[in-house]
Amino acid sequence: MGRILGIDYGSKRVGLALSDPTHLIASPFETLIVSSEASLIKSLKNIIKVEDVQTVVVGMPFSMKGGDTHQTKSVRDFIQKLADAGIKTEEEDERLSSVSAKKALIEQNFKMEKNKALVDQTAAAIMLQQYLDRKRRA
């Protein structure tokens, strides 16, 4: 059984999380710095291959009322570019995942100014864990 890759997309940094092979636990994996969309997609394709990823889940930044935001449009554009590159995705609501990630890291005495990449990975892991839990209940 392949792993599941969670993506917290941002225009400057992309946080990644991976599930364990049994799809029970999501863990922060890596943060990619976006130099270009082409290099980002190339890096993602490599990770998908090396880590035996079977499913890619992208966090959707909806507003608190569930509607689209400016960032939602950016993520939808990114998802389309992934599809054009042959990467099929699923979407997961990621509302408050970054807030939860920051709070969890502050509780562990991490300094947010120095650990933005860790926030992105942790937010991806929170979103992916939510996806895993929802799929297990279904």
C-alpha positions in Angstrom: 0.0 0.0 0.0 1.5 3.3 -1.1 1.7 6.5 1.0 -0.4 9.6 0.8 1.2 13.0 0.2 -0.3 16.1 1.7 0.4 19.4 0.2 0.0 22.8 1.9 0.5 25.1 -1.2 1.9 28.6 -1.0 3.4 30.9 -3.6 6.7 31.0 -1.7 6.8 27.7 0.2 5.0 24.4 -0.1 4.7 22.3 3.0 4.6 18.5 2.5 3.5 15.7 4.8 3.5 12.0 4.3 1.3 9.2 5.7 2.7 6.0 7.0 2.1 3.0 4.6 -1.0 2.0 6.6 -2.6 5.4 6.2 -3.0 5.9 10.0 -0.5 8.7 10.8 0.5 11.8 8.9 4.0 13.3 9.6 5.6 16.5 8.5 8.0 15.7 5.6 9.6 18.6 3.8 9.1 22.2 2.7 9.9 23.1 -0.8 10.9 26.6 -1.8 9.1 27.7 -4.9 11.6 29.0 -7.5 9.3 28.2 -10.4 6.2 26.1 -11.0 8.1 23.8 -13.3 10.8 23.0 -10.7 8.1 22.6 -8.0 6.2 20.0 -10.1 9.4 18.2 -11.0 10.3 18.0 -7.3 6.8 16.7 -6.5 7.0 14.1 -9.2 10.3 12.9 -7.8 8.9 12.7 -4.3 5.9 10.8 -5.5 8.1 8.2 -7.2 10.7 7.9 -4.4 8.3 7.7 -1.5 5.8 5.4 -3.3 2.9 7.9 -3.1 -0.4 6.5 -4.3 -2.6 9.6 -3.5 -1.9 13.3 -3.4 -4.1 15.5 -1.2 -4.0 19.3 -1.6 -5.3 21.5 1.2 -8.0 24.0 0.2 -7.9 27.3 2.0 -11.6 28.1 2.3 -12.9 31.1 4.2 -14.3 30.6 7.6 -17.8 30.5 6.1 -16.7 27.9 3.6 -16.4 30.1 0.5 -13.5 30.7 -1.8 -10.7 33.2 -1.1 -8.0 34.7 -3.3 -5.7 31.9 -2.1 -8.4 29.3 -3.0 -8.1 30.4 -6.6 -4.3 30.1 -6.5 -4.6 26.6 -5.2 -7.1 25.6 -7.8 -4.7 26.9 -10.5 -1.9 24.8 -8.9 -4.2 21.7 -8.9 -4.8 22.3 -12.6 -1.1 22.5 -13.3 -0.6 19.2 -11.4 -3.4 17.6 -13.4 -1.7 18.9 -16.6 1.5 17.2 -15.4 -0.4 13.9 -14.9 -0.7 14.2 -11.1 -4.2 13.4 -9.9 -5.2 15.0 -6.6 -7.9 15.1 -4.0 -8.9 18.2 -2.0 -9.2 18.6 1.7 -10.4 21.6 3.7 -7.4 23.1 5.5 -9.1 25.9 7.4 -7.1 26.7 10.5 -4.4 24.2 9.8 -1.7 26.9 9.8 -3.1 28.4 13.0 -3.1 25.0 14.6 0.4 24.3 13.4 1.8 27.6 14.8 0.0 27.0 18.1 1.5 23.5 18.4 5.0 24.7 17.6 4.8 27.6 20.0 3.8 25.2 22.7 7.0 23.2 21.9 9.0 26.5 22.2 9.8 26.9 18.5 10.3 30.5 17.4 8.0 31.2 14.5 10.3 33.7 12.7 13.0 31.1 12.3 10.7 28.1 11.6 8.3 29.1 8.8 9.2 26.0 6.8 8.4 23.8 9.8 5.0 25.6 10.1 4.2 24.7 6.5 5.1 21.0 7.0 3.2 20.9 10.2 0.1 22.5 8.6 0.3 19.9 5.8 0.5 17.1 8.4 -2.5 18.5 10.3 -4.5 18.7 7.0 -3.4 15.2 5.9 -4.2 13.7 9.3 -7.7 15.2 9.0 -8.0 13.6 5.6 -6.8 10.2 6.9 -9.2 10.3 9.8 -12.2 11.2 7.6 -11.4 8.4 5.1 -11.1 5.9 8.0 -14.5 6.9 9.3 -16.2 6.6 5.9 
